[in-house]
Every structure is written in structure tokens, then in C-alpha cells.
Amino acid sequence: MFTKEFWMRATERAVKTVAQSFIALVAAADVFNVFSADWQTILGVSLGAGLLSYATSLLTPRTVKQEED
């Protein structure tokens, strides 16, 4: 479970999740203003989603292993 391949795939999924969350939060604003955006909240929620992705990988290692096959 804790092989290099496992961590590489889990990290790839977490990075994708962070990027997707970030884009979704930025796009969710009606009129997005770069200067008045709450960047701390946007980054915090995005990184939190990445941590949840890691937790999912740890709790369901078979899913990551199946992707390897």
C-alpha cells in the first residue's frame, strides 16, 4: 500500500483535486475581482480538498492499486 507508486498516484490525484477546487471556487463568483478576492479562503478550501483526496487514497488503497493495473 505505501509504495512509491501508491504515493505518486495519490499525489497526482490530490494535485488535480486542489486545481479543480481552486478553479471551481474562482469561477463560482458572479463577478470575480482579482483585487478583492478572499485568496486565503480560496487557497484554504482548495488545500483542504487536497487533504481529503489523500485521506480517500489512504482509506481506499484498492482504488489506487486498481489504477496501477
Helices and strands as residue ranges (DSSP letters): H 4-28, H 39-59, H 61-68
